[in-house]
Amino acid sequence: LIELAGDVLAPLASALGGHAFSPYMAGFLPFLLAKSRANYSVAERSFAFGTIGEILLAMGSPAVGSFVKHLLPLFIAGLKDSDDEVRGNAVYGLGVLASQGGEEAVRHRSEER
């Protein structure tokens, strides 16, 4: 049931538009962040990273910018997961965050140097 609900979020974000969907994303995000933790199953972690990435892609730029500072550490941590599928979804999410994060993504990249 949770995964089915997750499948609706990206199309909903696309239909509403990124800015209109942002408050809903902020509401769902704590749940998805919790599912990304190591104490959850591989399927749940993979679902969390993949769903967040798909939602960000549907939201698009510039709406994604407000989530960069919260999600960048998550995706970077996901790159170290023990499972290939989870790491792959973290890489995907990181790429979407970088491509859709606008000025915030650029700013965080500049701070990393």
N, CA, C and O atoms as a printed pandas DataFrame, in Angstrom:
     atom_number atom_name residue_name chain_id  residue_number  x_coord  y_coord  z_coord
0              1         N          LEU        A               1    0.823   -1.191    0.000
1              2        CA          LEU        A               1    0.000    0.000    0.000
2              3         C          LEU        A               1    0.869    1.258    0.000
3              4         O          LEU        A               1    0.576    2.228   -0.700
4              5         N          ILE        A               2    1.942    1.230    0.794
5              6        CA          ILE        A               2    2.840    2.386    0.865
6              7         C          ILE        A               2    3.490    2.638   -0.494
7              8         O          ILE        A               2    3.587    3.783   -0.935
8              9         N          GLU        A               3    3.936    1.568   -1.157
9             10        CA          GLU        A               3    4.571    1.733   -2.461
10            11         C          GLU        A               3    3.586    2.252   -3.499
11            12         O          GLU        A               3    3.955    3.056   -4.356
12            13         N          LEU        A               4    2.352    1.806   -3.433
13            14        CA          LEU        A               4    1.339    2.316   -4.354
14            15         C          LEU        A               4    1.112    3.805   -4.126
15            16         O          LEU        A               4    0.972    4.569   -5.082
16            17         N          ALA        A               5    1.076    4.208   -2.887
17            18        CA          ALA        A               5    0.939    5.634   -2.583
18            19         C          ALA        A               5    2.144    6.397   -3.116
19            20         O          ALA        A               5    2.001    7.500   -3.643
20            21         N          GLY        A               6    3.330    5.811   -2.980
21            22        CA          GLY        A               6    4.541    6.450   -3.494
22            23         C          GLY        A               6    4.508    6.619   -5.000
23            24         O          GLY        A               6    5.046    7.591   -5.532
24            25         N          ASP        A               7    3.880    5.677   -5.690
25            26        CA          ASP        A               7    3.780    5.755   -7.149
26            27         C          ASP        A               7    2.908    6.910   -7.619
27            28         O          ASP        A               7    3.011    7.333   -8.771
28            29         N          VAL        A               8    2.065    7.417   -6.756
29            30        CA          VAL        A               8    1.160    8.513   -7.111
30            31         C          VAL        A               8    1.827    9.874   -6.912
31            32         O          VAL        A               8    1.420   10.857   -7.531
32            33         N          LEU        A               9    2.828    9.939   -6.068
33            34        CA          LEU        A               9    3.399   11.234   -5.690
34            35         C          LEU        A               9    4.060   11.958   -6.860
35            36         O          LEU        A               9    3.829   13.153   -7.040
36            37         N          ALA        A              10    4.870   11.272   -7.654
37            38        CA          ALA        A              10    5.541   11.944   -8.768
38            39         C          ALA        A              10    4.538   12.449   -9.807
39            40         O          ALA        A              10    4.650   13.599  -10.233
40            41         N          PRO        A              11    3.557   11.638  -10.236
41            42        CA          PRO        A              11    2.562   12.190  -11.169
42            43         C          PRO        A              11    1.769   13.355  -10.579
43            44         O          PRO        A              11    1.408   14.291  -11.292
44            45         N          LEU        A              12    1.502   13.291   -9.286
45            46        CA          LEU        A              12    0.795   14.385   -8.629
46            47         C          LEU        A              12    1.650   15.656   -8.636
47            48         O          LEU        A              12    1.143   16.751   -8.883
48            49         N          ALA        A              13    2.939   15.503   -8.365
49            50        CA          ALA        A              13    3.856   16.654   -8.402
50            51         C          ALA        A              13    3.899   17.256   -9.800
51            52         O          ALA        A              13    3.924   18.476   -9.964
52            53         N          SER        A              14    3.908   16.395  -10.792
53            54        CA          SER        A              14    3.927   16.863  -12.182
54            55         C          SER        A              14    2.637   17.609  -12.528
55            56         O          SER        A              14    2.665   18.652  -13.182
56            57         N          ALA        A              15    1.517   17.059  -12.082
57            58        CA          ALA        A              15    0.223   17.676  -12.396
58            59         C          ALA        A              15    0.036   19.020  -11.688
59            60         O          ALA        A              15   -0.480   19.971  -12.276
60            61         N          LEU        A              16    0.455   19.090  -10.433
61            62        CA          LEU        A              16    0.276   20.318   -9.665
62            63         C          LEU        A              16    1.326   21.379   -9.989
63            64         O          LEU        A              16    1.065   22.578   -9.891
64            65         N          GLY        A              17    2.508   20.922  -10.375
65            66        CA          GLY        A              17    3.637   21.827  -10.557
66            67         C          GLY        A              17    4.476   21.850   -9.293
67            68         O          GLY        A              17    3.964   21.675   -8.188
68            69         N          GLY        A              18    5.763   22.065   -9.467
69            70        CA          GLY        A              18    6.707   21.977   -8.362
70            71         C          GLY        A              18    6.408   22.855   -7.169
71            72         O          GLY        A              18    6.446   22.394   -6.028
72            73         N          HIS        A              19    6.109   24.121   -7.423
73            74        CA          HIS        A              19    5.864   25.028   -6.295
74            75         C          HIS        A              19    4.593   24.670   -5.542
75            76         O          HIS        A              19    4.563   24.725   -4.312
76            77         N          ALA        A              20    3.549   24.307   -6.264
77            78        CA          ALA        A              20    2.294   23.938   -5.612
78            79         C          ALA        A              20    2.448   22.635   -4.831
79            80         O          ALA        A              20    1.788   22.443   -3.810
80            81         N          PHE        A              21    3.314   21.741   -5.305
81            82        CA          PHE        A              21    3.501   20.451   -4.641
82            83         C          PHE        A              21    4.472   20.541   -3.461
83            84         O          PHE        A              21    4.468   19.657   -2.604
84            85         N          SER        A              22    5.286   21.564   -3.398
85            86        CA          SER        A              22    6.321   21.683   -2.356
86            87         C          SER        A              22    5.808   21.473   -0.930
87            88         O          SER        A              22    6.458   20.762   -0.164
88            89         N          PRO        A              23    4.677   22.054   -0.541
89            90        CA          PRO        A              23    4.198   21.799    0.828
90            91         C          PRO        A              23    3.861   20.322    1.073
91            92         O          PRO        A              23    4.053   19.812    2.177
92            93         N          TYR        A              24    3.362   19.646    0.047
93            94        CA          TYR        A              24    3.054   18.223    0.186
94            95         C          TYR        A              24    4.342   17.411    0.299
95            96         O          TYR        A              24    4.431   16.464    1.080
96            97         N          MET        A              25    5.331   17.801   -0.491
97            98        CA          MET        A              25    6.635   17.137   -0.422
98            99         C          MET        A              25    7.220   17.298    0.973
99           100         O          MET        A              25    7.759   16.348    1.540
100          101         N          ALA        A              26    7.113   18.492    1.520
101          102        CA          ALA        A              26    7.620   18.735    2.876
102          103         C          ALA        A              26    6.894   17.854    3.887
103          104         O          ALA        A              26    7.488   17.432    4.879
104          105         N          GLY        A              27    5.634   17.578    3.647
105          106        CA          GLY        A              27    4.873   16.714    4.542
106          107         C          GLY        A              27    5.236   15.249    4.431
107          108         O          GLY        A              27    5.295   14.543    5.438
108          109         N          PHE        A              28    5.482   14.782    3.208
109          110        CA          PHE        A              28    5.838   13.379    2.978
110          111         C          PHE        A              28    7.302   13.090    3.265
111          112         O          PHE        A              28    7.665   11.956    3.577
112          113         N          LEU        A              29    8.132   14.100    3.163
113          114        CA          LEU        A              29    9.576   13.896    3.251
114          115         C          LEU        A              29   10.034   13.211    4.542
115          116         O          LEU        A              29   10.861   12.302    4.462
116          117         N          PRO        A              30    9.552   13.588    5.707
117          118        CA          PRO        A              30   10.015   12.889    6.920
118          119         C          PRO        A              30    9.766   11.374    6.868
119          120         O          PRO        A              30   10.599   10.591    7.326
120          121         N          PHE        A              31    8.640   10.974    6.322
121          122        CA          PHE        A              31    8.335    9.552    6.180
122          123         C          PHE        A              31    9.341    8.879    5.250
123          124         O          PHE        A              31    9.865    7.809    5.559
124          125         N          LEU        A              32    9.605    9.514    4.107
125          126        CA          LEU        A              32   10.544    8.935    3.141
126          127         C          LEU        A              32   11.966    8.928    3.690
127          128         O          LEU        A              32   12.711    7.974    3.470
128          129         N          LEU        A              33   12.342    9.976    4.397
129          130        CA          LEU        A              33   13.674   10.019    5.003
130          131         C          LEU        A              33   13.846    8.889    6.013
131          132         O          LEU        A              33   14.902    8.259    6.066
132          133         N          ALA        A              34   12.827    8.633    6.801
133          134        CA          ALA        A              34   12.905    7.554    7.782
134          135         C          ALA        A              34   13.113    6.212    7.095
135          136         O          ALA        A              34   13.878    5.381    7.583
136          137         N          LYS        A              35   12.444    5.991    5.974
137          138        CA          LYS        A              35   12.563    4.721    5.238
138          139         C          LYS        A              35   13.943    4.535    4.607
139          140         O          LYS        A              35   14.292    3.423    4.209
140          141         N          SER        A              36   14.719    5.593    4.510
141          142        CA          SER        A              36   16.047    5.499    3.894
142          143         C          SER        A              36   17.121    5.023    4.874
143          144         O          SER        A              36   18.252    4.755    4.470
144          145         N          ARG        A              37   16.779    4.920    6.137
145          146        CA          ARG        A              37   17.767    4.551    7.161
146          147         C          ARG        A              37   18.160    3.079    7.061
147          148         O          ARG        A              37   17.392    2.242    6.586
148          149         N          ALA        A              38   19.358    2.790    7.514
149          150        CA          ALA        A              38   19.944    1.454    7.395
150          151         C          ALA        A              38   19.150    0.376    8.121
151          152         O          ALA        A              38   19.253   -0.796    7.758
152          153         N          ASN        A              39   18.367    0.727    9.128
153          154        CA          ASN        A              39   17.622   -0.285    9.871
154          155         C          ASN        A              39   16.370   -0.760    9.122
155          156         O          ASN        A              39   15.684   -1.666    9.594
156          157         N          TYR        A              40   16.066   -0.172    7.976
157          158        CA          TYR        A              40   14.949   -0.616    7.144
158          159         C          TYR        A              40   15.459   -1.612    6.108
159          160         O          TYR        A              40   16.660   -1.687    5.851
160          161         N          SER        A              41   14.554   -2.367    5.521
161          162        CA          SER        A              41   14.934   -3.379    4.531
162          163         C          SER        A              41   15.484   -2.724    3.268
163          164         O          SER        A              41   15.289   -1.531    3.035
164          165         N          VAL        A              42   16.166   -3.516    2.467
165          166        CA          VAL        A              42   16.692   -3.038    1.194
166          167         C          VAL        A              42   15.550   -2.492    0.331
167          168         O          VAL        A              42   15.687   -1.436   -0.287
168          169         N          ALA        A              43   14.436   -3.206    0.290
169          170        CA          ALA        A              43   13.300   -2.768   -0.520
170          171         C          ALA        A              43   12.778   -1.403   -0.063
171          172         O          ALA        A              43   12.456   -0.550   -0.890
172          173         N          GLU        A              44   12.697   -1.202    1.243
173          174        CA          GLU        A              44   12.204    0.072    1.763
174          175         C          GLU        A              44   13.190    1.202    1.495
175          176         O          GLU        A              44   12.788    2.307    1.130
176          177         N          ARG        A              45   14.480    0.927    1.674
177          178        CA          ARG        A              45   15.491    1.963    1.402
178          179         C          ARG        A              45   15.507    2.316   -0.083
179          180         O          ARG        A              45   15.554    3.491   -0.446
180          181         N          SER        A              46   15.469    1.308   -0.926
181          182        CA          SER        A              46   15.457    1.541   -2.367
182          183         C          SER        A              46   14.226    2.344   -2.775
183          184         O          SER        A              46   14.316    3.272   -3.579
184          185         N          PHE        A              47   13.076    1.977   -2.213
185          186        CA          PHE        A              47   11.832    2.705   -2.463
186          187         C          PHE        A              47   11.976    4.171   -2.071
187          188         O          PHE        A              47   11.572    5.057   -2.824
188          189         N          ALA        A              48   12.546    4.429   -0.904
189          190        CA          ALA        A              48   12.676    5.802   -0.420
190          191         C          ALA        A              48   13.544    6.638   -1.350
191          192         O          ALA        A              48   13.142    7.723   -1.769
192          193         N          PHE        A              49   14.727    6.142   -1.672
193          194        CA          PHE        A              49   15.623    6.900   -2.551
194          195         C          PHE        A              49   15.016    7.086   -3.943
195          196         O          PHE        A              49   15.064    8.180   -4.505
196          197         N          GLY        A              50   14.450    6.024   -4.488
197          198        CA          GLY        A              50   13.865    6.104   -5.821
198          199         C          GLY        A              50   12.667    7.036   -5.881
199          200         O          GLY        A              50   12.522    7.813   -6.824
200          201         N          THR        A              51   11.822    6.955   -4.884
201          202        CA          THR        A              51   10.625    7.804   -4.850
202          203         C          THR        A              51   10.998    9.270   -4.711
203          204         O          THR        A              51   10.429   10.124   -5.393
204          205         N          ILE        A              52   11.938    9.566   -3.844
205          206        CA          ILE        A              52   12.369   10.964   -3.692
206          207         C          ILE        A              52   12.931   11.478   -5.018
207          208         O          ILE        A              52   12.610   12.591   -5.436
208          209         N          GLY        A              53   13.755   10.689   -5.672
209          210        CA          GLY        A              53   14.319   11.097   -6.958
210          211         C          GLY        A              53   13.248   11.355   -8.007
211          212         O          GLY        A              53   13.308   12.349   -8.732
212          213         N          GLU        A              54   12.272   10.465   -8.089
213          214        CA          GLU        A              54   11.186   10.627   -9.064
214          215         C          GLU        A              54   10.340   11.869   -8.765
215          216         O          GLU        A              54    9.934   12.587   -9.679
216          217         N          ILE        A              55   10.085   12.108   -7.502
217          218        CA          ILE        A              55    9.306   13.298   -7.126
218          219         C          ILE        A              55   10.082   14.566   -7.487
219          220         O          ILE        A              55    9.511   15.515   -8.025
220          221         N          LEU        A              56   11.379   14.579   -7.191
221          222        CA          LEU        A              56   12.184   15.761   -7.517
222          223         C          LEU        A              56   12.179   16.028   -9.017
223          224         O          LEU        A              56   12.068   17.175   -9.448
224          225         N          LEU        A              57   12.299   14.974   -9.806
225          226        CA          LEU        A              57   12.279   15.138  -11.260
226          227         C          LEU        A              57   10.944   15.722  -11.704
227          228         O          LEU        A              57   10.906   16.608  -12.558
228          229         N          ALA        A              58    9.855   15.235  -11.133
229          230        CA          ALA        A              58    8.529   15.736  -11.494
230          231         C          ALA        A              58    8.326   17.177  -11.038
231          232         O          ALA        A              58    7.652   17.953  -11.715
232          233         N          MET        A              59    8.903   17.536   -9.899
233          234        CA          MET        A              59    8.764   18.905   -9.395
234          235         C          MET        A              59    9.517   19.894  -10.267
235          236         O          MET        A              59    9.026   20.987  -10.549
236          237         N          GLY        A              60   10.706   19.506  -10.690
237          238        CA          GLY        A              60   11.511   20.357  -11.551
238          239         C          GLY        A              60   12.126   21.558  -10.854
239          240         O          GLY        A              60   11.910   21.820   -9.670
240          241         N          SER        A              61   12.899   22.265  -11.650
241          242        CA          SER        A              61   13.563   23.464  -11.175
242          243         C          SER        A              61   12.610   24.639  -11.367
243          244         O          SER        A              61   11.869   24.644  -12.350
244          245         N          PRO        A              62   12.591   25.584  -10.526
245          246        CA          PRO        A              62   13.414   25.881   -9.365
246          247         C          PRO        A              62   12.860   25.342   -8.043
247          248         O          PRO        A              62   13.480   25.536   -6.997
248          249         N          ALA        A              63   11.702   24.668   -8.072
249          250        CA          ALA        A              63   11.077   24.215   -6.825
250          251         C          ALA        A              63   11.970   23.276   -6.022
251          252         O          ALA        A              63   11.903   23.259   -4.792
252          253         N          VAL        A              64   12.801   22.499   -6.702
253          254        CA          VAL        A              64   13.671   21.536   -6.025
254          255         C          VAL        A              64   14.728   22.242   -5.178
255          256         O          VAL        A              64   15.217   21.676   -4.200
256          257         N          GLY        A              65   15.075   23.446   -5.539
257          258        CA          GLY        A              65   16.124   24.182   -4.833
258          259         C          GLY        A              65   15.940   24.256   -3.336
259          260         O          GLY        A              65   16.915   24.201   -2.586
260          261         N          SER        A              66   14.715   24.380   -2.895
261          262        CA          SER        A              66   14.479   24.505   -1.453
262          263         C          SER        A              66   14.724   23.196   -0.699
263          264         O          SER        A              66   14.761   23.194    0.531
264          265         N          PHE        A              67   14.888   22.097   -1.411
265          266        CA          PHE        A              67   15.119   20.806   -0.767
266          267         C          PHE        A              67   16.581   20.352   -0.837
267          268         O          PHE        A              67   16.939   19.334   -0.246
268          269         N          VAL        A              68   17.418   21.092   -1.549
269          270        CA          VAL        A              68   18.809   20.674   -1.752
270          271         C          VAL        A              68   19.547   20.477   -0.440
271          272         O          VAL        A              68   20.179   19.440   -0.237
272          273         N          LYS        A              69   19.476   21.460    0.459
273          274        CA          LYS        A              69   20.259   21.370    1.696
274          275         C          LYS        A              69   19.831   20.194    2.571
275          276         O          LYS        A              69   20.634   19.679    3.349
276          277         N          HIS        A              70   18.575   19.764    2.453
277          278        CA          HIS        A              70   18.089   18.633    3.245
278          279         C          HIS        A              70   18.411   17.292    2.591
279          280         O          HIS        A              70   18.667   16.304    3.278
280          281         N          LEU        A              71   18.395   17.267    1.261
281          282        CA          LEU        A              71   18.516   15.990    0.560
282          283         C          LEU        A              71   19.928   15.660    0.094
283          284         O          LEU        A              71   20.243   14.491   -0.129
284          285         N          LEU        A              72   20.772   16.656   -0.054
285          286        CA          LEU        A              72   22.142   16.378   -0.481
286          287         C          LEU        A              72   22.852   15.421    0.477
287          288         O          LEU        A              72   23.452   14.451    0.016
288          289         N          PRO        A              73   22.809   15.653    1.788
289          290        CA          PRO        A              73   23.453   14.691    2.703
290          291         C          PRO        A              73   22.826   13.297    2.634
291          292         O          PRO        A              73   23.527   12.295    2.773
292          293         N          LEU        A              74   21.525   13.232    2.423
293          294        CA          LEU        A              74   20.847   11.943    2.309
294          295         C          LEU        A              74   21.380   11.148    1.127
295          296         O          LEU        A              74   21.746    9.981    1.270
296          297         N          PHE        A              75   21.422   11.779   -0.036
297          298        CA          PHE        A              75   21.874   11.076   -1.232
298          299         C          PHE        A              75   23.352   10.707   -1.143
299          300         O          PHE        A              75   23.752    9.634   -1.597
300          301         N          ILE        A              76   24.152   11.576   -0.571
301          302        CA          ILE        A              76   25.573   11.249   -0.404
302          303         C          ILE        A              76   25.730   10.054    0.531
303          304         O          ILE        A              76   26.551    9.174    0.273
304          305         N          ALA        A              77   24.959   10.011    1.604
305          306        CA          ALA        A              77   24.998    8.854    2.507
306          307         C          ALA        A              77   24.530    7.595    1.784
307          308         O          ALA        A              77   25.066    6.512    2.017
308          309         N          GLY        A              78   23.546    7.728    0.919
309          310        CA          GLY        A              78   23.042    6.585    0.165
310          311         C          GLY        A              78   24.062    5.969   -0.765
311          312         O          GLY        A              78   23.962    4.792   -1.111
312          313         N          LEU        A              79   25.044    6.754   -1.172
313          314        CA          LEU        A              79   26.110    6.232   -2.033
314          315         C          LEU        A              79   26.953    5.185   -1.320
315          316         O          LEU        A              79   27.658    4.408   -1.963
316          317         N          LYS        A              80   26.884    5.165   -0.001
317          318        CA          LYS        A              80   27.674    4.232    0.803
318          319         C          LYS        A              80   26.859    3.021    1.256
319          320         O          LYS        A              80   27.366    2.194    2.015
320          321         N          ASP        A              81   25.616    2.901    0.811
321          322        CA          ASP        A              81   24.772    1.784    1.226
322          323         C          ASP        A              81   25.397    0.463    0.769
323          324         O          ASP        A              81   26.117    0.415   -0.228
324          325         N          SER        A              82   25.113   -0.589    1.504
325          326        CA          SER        A              82   25.674   -1.907    1.196
326          327         C          SER        A              82   25.017   -2.573   -0.010
327          328         O          SER        A              82   25.561   -3.535   -0.552
328          329         N          ASP        A              83   23.871   -2.083   -0.432
329          330        CA          ASP        A              83   23.134   -2.713   -1.527
330          331         C          ASP        A              83   23.272   -1.930   -2.833
331          332         O          ASP        A              83   23.184   -0.702   -2.847
332          333         N          ASP        A              84   23.488   -2.657   -3.924
333          334        CA          ASP        A              84   23.662   -2.029   -5.241
334          335         C          ASP        A              84   22.432   -1.238   -5.691
335          336         O          ASP        A              84   22.561   -0.137   -6.227
336          337         N          GLU        A              85   21.252   -1.793   -5.475
337          338        CA          GLU        A              85   20.027   -1.124   -5.915
338          339         C          GLU        A              85   19.805    0.178   -5.159
339          340         O          GLU        A              85   19.417    1.188   -5.747
340          341         N          VAL        A              86   20.051    0.149   -3.871
341          342        CA          VAL        A              86   19.900    1.362   -3.063
342          343         C          VAL        A              86   20.917    2.406   -3.513
343          344         O          VAL        A              86   20.578    3.577   -3.679
344          345         N          ARG        A              87   22.163    1.981   -3.710
345          346        CA          ARG        A              87   23.191    2.921   -4.194
346          347         C          ARG        A              87   22.807    3.500   -5.552
347          348         O          ARG        A              87   22.983    4.692   -5.800
348          349         N          GLY        A              88   22.283    2.647   -6.425
349          350        CA          GLY        A              88   21.864    3.117   -7.748
350          351         C          GLY        A              88   20.773    4.168   -7.671
351          352         O          GLY        A              88   20.800    5.158   -8.403
352          353         N          ASN        A              89   19.817    3.954   -6.787
353          354        CA          ASN        A              89   18.752    4.944   -6.616
354          355         C          ASN        A              89   19.272    6.224   -5.970
355          356         O          ASN        A              89   18.778    7.314   -6.256
356          357         N          ALA        A              90   20.268    6.090   -5.100
357          358        CA          ALA        A              90   20.884    7.279   -4.505
358          359         C          ALA        A              90   21.640    8.076   -5.568
359          360         O          ALA        A              90   21.591    9.306   -5.573
360          361         N          VAL        A              91   22.330    7.387   -6.458
361          362        CA          VAL        A              91   23.036    8.061   -7.564
362          363         C          VAL        A              91   22.030    8.790   -8.447
363          364         O          VAL        A              91   22.239    9.944   -8.823
364          365         N          TYR        A              92   20.941    8.109   -8.770
365          366        CA          TYR        A              92   19.891    8.727   -9.582
366          367         C          TYR        A              92   19.355    9.986   -8.891
367          368         O          TYR        A              92   19.261   11.046   -9.509
368          369         N          GLY        A              93   19.012    9.863   -7.634
369          370        CA          GLY        A              93   18.479   11.006   -6.889
370          371         C          GLY        A              93   19.465   12.153   -6.807
371          372         O          GLY        A              93   19.079   13.317   -6.914
372          373         N          LEU        A              94   20.725   11.833   -6.619
373          374        CA          LEU        A              94   21.761   12.867   -6.561
374          375         C          LEU        A              94   21.864   13.588   -7.901
375          376         O          LEU        A              94   22.019   14.809   -7.944
376          377         N          GLY        A              95   21.778   12.831   -8.992
377          378        CA          GLY        A              95   21.811   13.446  -10.319
378          379         C          GLY        A              95   20.624   14.356  -10.567
379          380         O          GLY        A              95   20.773   15.445  -11.121
380          381         N          VAL        A              96   19.442   13.909  -10.158
381          382        CA          VAL        A              96   18.242   14.731  -10.312
382          383         C          VAL        A              96   18.364   15.983   -9.450
383          384         O          VAL        A              96   18.028   17.083   -9.890
384          385         N          LEU        A              97   18.842   15.811   -8.230
385          386        CA          LEU        A              97   19.015   16.955   -7.338
386          387         C          LEU        A              97   19.980   17.968   -7.948
387          388         O          LEU        A              97   19.736   19.173   -7.895
388          389         N          ALA        A              98   21.061   17.484   -8.518
389          390        CA          ALA        A              98   22.043   18.376   -9.138
390          391         C          ALA        A              98   21.469   19.073  -10.372
391          392         O          ALA        A              98   21.713   20.261  -10.584
392          393         N          SER        A              99   20.712   18.340  -11.182
393          394        CA          SER        A              99   20.203   18.931  -12.417
394          395         C          SER        A              99   18.991   19.835  -12.197
395          396         O          SER        A              99   18.771   20.766  -12.971
396          397         N          GLN        A             100   18.213   19.578  -11.166
397          398        CA          GLN        A             100   16.989   20.344  -10.930
398          399         C          GLN        A             100   17.098   21.319   -9.759
399          400         O          GLN        A             100   16.183   22.106   -9.518
400          401         N          GLY        A             101   18.208   21.268   -9.038
401          402        CA          GLY        A             101   18.362   22.078   -7.830
402          403         C          GLY        A             101   18.677   23.534   -8.056
403          404         O          GLY        A             101   18.690   24.317   -7.106
404          405         N          GLY        A             102   18.929   23.914   -9.286
405          406        CA          GLY        A             102   19.164   25.312   -9.625
406          407         C          GLY        A             102   20.327   25.932   -8.868
407          408         O          GLY        A             102   21.358   25.296   -8.651
408          409         N          GLU        A             103   20.143   27.183   -8.470
409          410        CA          GLU        A             103   21.191   27.943   -7.786
410          411         C          GLU        A             103   21.616   27.295   -6.469
411          412         O          GLU        A             103   22.785   27.366   -6.090
412          413         N          GLU        A             104   20.680   26.672   -5.779
413          414        CA          GLU        A             104   21.027   26.012   -4.511
414          415         C          GLU        A             104   22.012   24.869   -4.736
415          416         O          GLU        A             104   22.948   24.693   -3.957
416          417         N          ALA        A             105   21.809   24.106   -5.778
417          418        CA          ALA        A             105   22.730   23.010   -6.084
418          419         C          ALA        A             105   24.105   23.554   -6.438
419          420         O          ALA        A             105   25.122   22.997   -6.026
420          421         N          VAL        A             106   24.137   24.629   -7.193
421          422        CA          VAL        A             106   25.412   25.254   -7.559
422          423         C          VAL        A             106   26.105   25.795   -6.316
423          424         O          VAL        A             106   27.316   25.641   -6.158
424          425         N          ARG        A             107   25.345   26.422   -5.443
425          426        CA          ARG        A             107   25.893   26.991   -4.216
426          427         C          ARG        A             107   26.513   25.888   -3.344
427          428         O          ARG        A             107   27.604   26.067   -2.802
428          429         N          HIS        A             108   25.829   24.769   -3.213
429          430        CA          HIS        A             108   26.346   23.673   -2.385
430          431         C          HIS        A             108   27.555   23.028   -3.030
431          432         O          HIS        A             108   28.455   22.565   -2.329
432          433         N          ARG        A             109   27.592   22.990   -4.343
433          434        CA          ARG        A             109   28.763   22.457   -5.048
434          435         C          ARG        A             109   29.967   23.360   -4.812
435          436         O          ARG        A             109   31.084   22.881   -4.617
436          437         N          SER        A             110   29.733   24.671   -4.831
437          438        CA          SER        A             110   30.812   25.621   -4.602
438          439         C          SER        A             110   31.352   25.510   -3.171
439          440         O          SER        A             110   32.547   25.700   -2.941
440          441         N          GLU        A             111   30.478   25.207   -2.223
441          442        CA          GLU        A             111   30.906   25.068   -0.818
442          443         C          GLU        A             111   31.728   23.806   -0.599
443          444         O          GLU        A             111   32.538   23.753    0.327
444          445         N          GLU        A             112   31.534   22.792   -1.433
445          446        CA          GLU        A             112   32.255   21.527   -1.297
446          447         C          GLU        A             112   33.721   21.664   -1.689
447          448         O          GLU        A             112   34.556   20.877   -1.243
448          449         N          ARG        A             113   34.034   22.632   -2.497
449          450        CA          ARG        A             113   35.406   22.773   -3.026
450          451         C          ARG        A             113   36.337   23.254   -1.999
451          452         O          ARG        A             113   37.524   23.426   -2.274
